[in-house]
Amino acid sequence: MIGDLLLRLNVLLSRHKPVFFFCLIGLIGVLSYGISKLRITESIFATLPKGETFEEFNKLVENKNIINQIVFSIDVDSGITSDDAEILAEKFADSLKLITKGYITNIQAIRPDIQQDVYEYTYSNFPGFIDSSYYSHILNKIQPDSIRVSVSSSYNQLLTPGGPFLKQYVVNDPLGISGEYFRELNAANNSGGMSVENGVMFSRNRKQIIVTAATSYNSGNSAMNIALFSKVENFKLRWDKQFPQNHFSYFGTFEIAARNAIQVKQDSNRTMIIALVAIILILVLYYRKVLIPVYIILPGLFGGVFALGIIGFIRPEVSGISLATGAVIFGILLDYSFHFFTHIRHTRSITLAIKEVSEPLLTGSLTTILAFSALHFANSVVLQDFGLFASLSLTGAAVFTLTVLPVILQAFSFDYNHIPGESKFFNFPSIPAKLRFATLLVVTSLTFVFLYYAQFTEFDSSFESLSMQSGDIKEREEKLTGINPDTDKRIYIFSTNKIKEKAEQTNYTVYQKLTRFKAEKKSKNSFRQEPF
């Protein structure tokens, strides 16, 4: 029945070829417009599930500028004066701002009075920062003997050459009650041992000037990440050439995202090209004609255009990773036209080929389409995109094979009577009767062997395995942030509740546990806002 309907449709389209080709070109034009609306993202974060909790977390991360920080390190001589360091840092910041205008904001090369600001803010809010665990320290400090020692120490500090600079601190806290808190605060939030001189931040060994900045756009913007990466790399080449004694290095998540985006794009193009070339080569060898593989590839190409065009209208943003994995679908797409040409070879008739191949082809394609459509219920955007692309491309290829391809063959007077016969090279060798039982035994034995070893297969659940991070980036990350990506993991913890007080209480409970973890050496370090 289906074959008869498709045959009648083929006769109708063949009688009105000009109208048919006009409509086909119009359809391709509409699909091309849909493709132009596509925004392909190469971000590896697209592989993460996009549940409600993750969306809230991602929005919070983006809005609070948590992952858009950039750290620059300028090499200097350890004996450089503060004034010279300030001039060099300002020159670097001015050049960086000019080169990366519109991409980088909040460039901090000089931090005037930052220590004073932190001290004044902390001191003025000191009673609210401490908890009951600090009361025992205060109790010890207000004992008569302790008061005598503290006052004597403060008096001696005022008599030293640095006394005038310490006057405010001593007057505010002559007993040193807040001293322990400041020491704990510095140890917790300055594990890198940074120091500030005249507003210039130096590394622990005073051989690098530290400059910080932040990207001015959404961290998920792949195009902006790539553009900024290119600008910073070009600026680095010019700066290092102009200041050979003051080379700079940098680290920011934008660089990792940019490198991954470039790699995904290259892998996608490479995968598609290799798949296309290999398939064409096999088809040319099989049919021993160049024109037949061209006809066979047409449904696959239309299927890809059809899928991308429809996606451009219904879901403009699509993951580049899903499109790269979609290259495996191309082989399935070509199966339809391959089966069609195989029937033409045997029947020597397009009419008979349509009647014979239509029902099994549509049935097989329907089951495959439904299987890929099930990915729509997955929680990963990449899998959803892949399922949508696969199901639409398979639909387009199947319809094209049974309706459009026959008309094209007839329009170009395809000579199906002279299709070369099957090549012996592609024939699967028959198994002699006396070896069939032995072959079955070998296959059965291998099946049980493979089943045994299958239990040792483990899925790599590490997200880092999806990210391309070179040894140079890892080295710079450890140097500038103190985190070794191979052994250390940065974890963000958020406490949420509709009632603010409950969220604050949960947050403080987390703070206490983190403090205990650090004391028990279960965690390396933690930076938190609870003390503030």
Buried (B, 14 or more C-beta within 10 A) or exposed (E): EBBEEBBEBBEEBBEEEEEBBEEBEEBBEEBEEBBEEBEBBBBBBBBBEBEEEEEEBBEEBBEEBEBBBBBBBBBBEEEBEEEEBBEBBBBBBEBBBEBBEEBBBEBBBBBEEEEEEBBEEBBEEBEEBBEEEBEEBEEEBEEEEBEEBBBEEBEEBBEEEEEEEEEEBBEBBBBBBBBBBBEEBEEBBEEBEEBBBEBBBBBEEBBBBBBBBBBBBEBBBBBBBBBBBEBBEEBBEEBBEEBEEBEBBBBBBBBBBBBBBBBBBEBBEEBBEEBBEEBBEBBBEBBEBEEBBEBBBBBBBBBBBBBBBBBBBEBEBBBBBBBBBBBEBBBBBBBBBBBBBBBBBEBEBBEBBBBBBBEEBBEBBEEBBEEBBEBEEEEBBBBBBBBBBBBBBBBBBBBBBBBBBBBBBBEEEBEBEEBEEEEEEEEEEEEEEEEEEEEEEEEEEEEEEEEEEEEEEEEEEEEEEBBBBEEEBBBBBBBBBEBBBEEBEEEEEEBEEEEEEEBEEBBBEBBEEBBEEBEEEEBBBBEBEBBE
